Each structure stands twice: as C-alpha cells, then as structure tokens.
C-alpha cells in the first residue's frame, strides 16, 4: 500500500511538473504557431486569388483599368479610399465584407468600373467557405505593409524652408555661380537642371523657350513686371503667365515646394547674367 502511495505521489508530481513546463513555454510557442497558421492562410488565399480574382483585379492585385480597382494600393490600406464612400469600420472588415458579400450596387467612388463585384461567400450564395474567404482576406491584407511603405518612399519629404508660391516673397542676396550649378543640374543630387528644358542658344527650343538674352528681355515679356519678379513668378507659378507659343503645364509645377529662398535667389542671380 505504501509503495502505491509513493508511486502515485511521484506520478502526480511528475504530471504537475510537465504541465507547469508546458504552461511556462506556451506563450513563447503561440506567436510561432500563429505565424505558421497565418502563413498557410496567406498561401491558400494566394491560390484562390490567382484563380478567381486576378481576371478583374490583376496580377498581385494591381488592378485592371475599367475592370477592377487595385487592391494592392496605399489608399486602400490607409483608409483614404474607404473614407470617400463612408465606410466606418476597419480595412480588414471592409475587405472581408466585399469578398463575402460582393458590391452589387454602383459606387460613385468607382464610377470607372462598371462591373459589380460578385458575392464569393457561401452565406451570400457564393462558392467560398468562410475559411476560404478568410484566406483571401489574409492574402490581400498581406500587401498592406509593402503598399504603405512604397507610397511613403514615393512621397518626397516636404521642404520646411520652401519658398512657397507668393511671388512677392523676400529673397536673400543671390549667388550667380551657385545658381549656374543649380541651373545646369550640377548642384546637390542634380537638383532642378533647368538647362534640360531651356537652351541658352538663340531661337533654339528644347521643351520651353530659349533663355538666350533672357535678362535683357524678361522685363518686356509681362507689362509692369521687373525681370526679377518675372523670374520668381515663372519659376514658382509657371502657369500664371505663358510665353506665346508655349502651352500650360510644360514646366514642373512644384518648384515652390522644392526650392528654398536661397536656391531661388541664386538661380535668379544667374538668370540675370544672361544678357
């Protein structure tokens, strides 16, 4: 009897040790388990997307113009697109509802896409089980980090010292030598490179008008405007006055956001040497 009690006590103690060990290590195992489960879900979703969704939404969800909008896009994951048509829930909830229930009605936000999103969830009459819907949702949401990062990388960092778009802005003393570097694209990072579009040879048009003799005739181009003020306006608000024979939007429109006051002053100082 005593031996049985001892054996029972040992077994109970061993069981408790095993259970305690498992409980201690369980939190560390859960993230690994969840990551594996999510990976398998994304993989299954990729196969479903490839066979069922790419005809409308394109390879890797980049969209097909006039057929289906891009799903691999920053404006979807940032919430901007959803805000436009009043969706108050999360992006993931929207993706899930759109896949399961479809979009049977026209949307002003997608007026260029006449085809309506069909229902895919079985509860709405579609072919996908709930787990398959979740697989596709996980696959689409898998693009979020990459899409947002790509959009952030493509968006230039605003210049806190930008000159802006006030043509009456007060500028510092300009340095013509540095202005020439900026004009010819030999400044930092090849910035501005005005010479790519404006020739210094008389009557030679590249994209914009020739700058040969510009300092002498700039003041004559717009009545009542000095050469310096004409240069300011032409650079930071290029569509306000167009040289006859040249159309709007030929010149980059955001120099006011890119240039700081010293850079603009330097370029103008150089332009004033073109007599």
Secondary structure as the mmCIF struct_conf table of DSSP 4:
data_model
#
loop_
_struct_conf.conf_type_id
_struct_conf.id
_struct_conf.beg_label_comp_id
_struct_conf.beg_label_asym_id
_struct_conf.beg_label_seq_id
_struct_conf.end_label_comp_id
_struct_conf.end_label_asym_id
_struct_conf.end_label_seq_id
HELX_RH_AL_P HELX_RH_AL_P1 UNK A 2 UNK A 52
TURN_TY1_P TURN_TY1_P1 UNK A 53 UNK A 53
HELX_RH_AL_P HELX_RH_AL_P2 UNK A 54 UNK A 57
HELX_RH_3T_P HELX_RH_3T_P1 UNK A 59 UNK A 61
STRN STRN1 UNK A 64 UNK A 64
TURN_TY1_P TURN_TY1_P2 UNK A 65 UNK A 67
STRN STRN2 UNK A 68 UNK A 68
BEND BEND1 UNK A 71 UNK A 72
HELX_RH_AL_P HELX_RH_AL_P3 UNK A 74 UNK A 77
TURN_TY1_P TURN_TY1_P3 UNK A 78 UNK A 78
BEND BEND2 UNK A 79 UNK A 79
HELX_RH_AL_P HELX_RH_AL_P4 UNK A 80 UNK A 84
TURN_TY1_P TURN_TY1_P4 UNK A 85 UNK A 86
BEND BEND3 UNK A 89 UNK A 89
HELX_RH_AL_P HELX_RH_AL_P5 UNK A 91 UNK A 101
STRN STRN3 UNK A 103 UNK A 103
BEND BEND4 UNK A 105 UNK A 105
HELX_RH_3T_P HELX_RH_3T_P2 UNK A 108 UNK A 110
TURN_TY1_P TURN_TY1_P5 UNK A 111 UNK A 112
BEND BEND5 UNK A 115 UNK A 115
HELX_LH_PP_P HELX_LH_PP_P1 UNK A 116 UNK A 116
STRN STRN4 UNK A 117 UNK A 117
HELX_LH_PP_P HELX_LH_PP_P2 UNK A 118 UNK A 119
STRN STRN5 UNK A 121 UNK A 121
HELX_RH_3T_P HELX_RH_3T_P3 UNK A 122 UNK A 124
TURN_TY1_P TURN_TY1_P6 UNK A 125 UNK A 125
BEND BEND6 UNK A 127 UNK A 127
STRN STRN6 UNK A 128 UNK A 128
HELX_RH_AL_P HELX_RH_AL_P6 UNK A 130 UNK A 141
TURN_TY1_P TURN_TY1_P7 UNK A 142 UNK A 143
HELX_RH_AL_P HELX_RH_AL_P7 UNK A 144 UNK A 154
BEND BEND7 UNK A 155 UNK A 155
HELX_LH_PP_P HELX_LH_PP_P3 UNK A 156 UNK A 158
TURN_TY1_P TURN_TY1_P8 UNK A 160 UNK A 161
STRN STRN7 UNK A 162 UNK A 162
BEND BEND8 UNK A 165 UNK A 165
TURN_TY1_P TURN_TY1_P9 UNK A 167 UNK A 168
HELX_RH_AL_P HELX_RH_AL_P8 UNK A 176 UNK A 183
TURN_TY1_P TURN_TY1_P10 UNK A 184 UNK A 185
BEND BEND9 UNK A 187 UNK A 187
HELX_RH_3T_P HELX_RH_3T_P4 UNK A 188 UNK A 190
HELX_RH_3T_P HELX_RH_3T_P5 UNK A 194 UNK A 196
TURN_TY1_P TURN_TY1_P11 UNK A 197 UNK A 197
BEND BEND10 UNK A 200 UNK A 201
TURN_TY1_P TURN_TY1_P12 UNK A 202 UNK A 203
BEND BEND11 UNK A 206 UNK A 208
TURN_TY1_P TURN_TY1_P13 UNK A 212 UNK A 213
HELX_RH_AL_P HELX_RH_AL_P9 UNK A 214 UNK A 221
BEND BEND12 UNK A 222 UNK A 222
TURN_TY1_P TURN_TY1_P14 UNK A 223 UNK A 224
HELX_RH_AL_P HELX_RH_AL_P10 UNK A 227 UNK A 236
BEND BEND13 UNK A 237 UNK A 237
TURN_TY1_P TURN_TY1_P15 UNK A 238 UNK A 239
BEND BEND14 UNK A 240 UNK A 241
TURN_TY1_P TURN_TY1_P16 UNK A 244 UNK A 245
TURN_TY1_P TURN_TY1_P17 UNK A 248 UNK A 249
BEND BEND15 UNK A 250 UNK A 251
BEND BEND16 UNK A 253 UNK A 253
HELX_RH_AL_P HELX_RH_AL_P11 UNK A 255 UNK A 258
STRN STRN8 UNK A 260 UNK A 260
HELX_RH_AL_P HELX_RH_AL_P12 UNK A 261 UNK A 271
TURN_TY1_P TURN_TY1_P18 UNK A 272 UNK A 273
#
